[in-house]
Amino acid sequence: MDFLTDQDYLQDGYVVLDGLLTSQDCDELRQRMAEIVDQMDVPEHCRTTFTTYHDEQLKTQGNADYFITSGDKIRFFFEKGVFDDKGEFIVPKERSLNKVGHALHAYEPLYKKVTHSPKVQGIAKKLGLVHPVILQSMYIFKQPRIGGEVTPHQDATFLFTEPLDRVMGLWIALEDASVNNGCLWFIPGSHNSGISRRMVRTPKGTYPLTDFIGREKAYDEEKFVAAPVKKGGVVLIHGEVVHRSVENTSEDSRHVYAFHIMESHDTCWSPDNWLQPTEELPFPPLYSK
């Protein structure tokens, strides 16, 4: 695997490292996900369309108990336009999904093994993390031709801590991620300016179930830098760095396994975050198997 220096990550707010997984590792994760998707039986009322547009987030995610209670489960979230008005698939179901989340790291042995791997633990230790815990995990499909845009955002909007700089995403490419099929784009150094909005739970008994405090800033398109990744590579993503990905209009998918970790030492996880540890699944420590 590429050598990691603290400076790369701290300066830009992200870094691309080749060789976290072998090609065989990637293929095994993809095969297991194909089996999970083949076996899925999703109730019609749970066929929630996932999006990152601000107002639609409130409607589709916030109103959906299915989403807000998914932190300790494995659940399915779909692209736009994959169901007819009766809730039936109009595309093959394996091409319908936006992502599967949010507890693959806890319940799926192959994903758990990757999440706790010596290489991942080594990255955390290199960055000085003392007691990192795993917050969530997801498999992102970025489907050919219909893989939706992910608008500019900061992960700390959704995963808020005090102090702020305690969350890091690991975004593992299970296929080559290129400019053509929807790789990530970053504004280098943007992790030094705080966050502009937060997604929070609303008081019990009120709807929607989540709301936003603040609004996403308007960003200069010319400041975004592409971050293509080879199959098996990983992008480390600071919780406050601004990043996005465009629609996938190519004929190639862009499958990714991603998870977030938090330095829990001297850190306060906000009780207002949509994601909360549960009795069934407290946030598991990274430095264990």
Secondary structure, DSSP 8 states (H G I E B T S, - for coil): -----HHHHHHHSEEEES-SS-HHHHHHHHHHHHHHHHH----GGG--B----HHHHIIIIIT-HHHHT-TTSEEEEE-TT-B-TTS-BSS-GGGTEEEEEE-HHHH-HHHHHHHT-HHHHHHHHHTT-SSEEEEEEEEE---TTTB--EEEE-GGGTS-EESSTTEEEEEEESS-B-TTTT-EEE-TTGGGS--SEEEEE--TT-SSSEEEEE------GGG-EEE-B-TT-EEEEETT--EEE--B-SSS---EEEEEEEE-TT-EE-TTSS----SS----BSS--
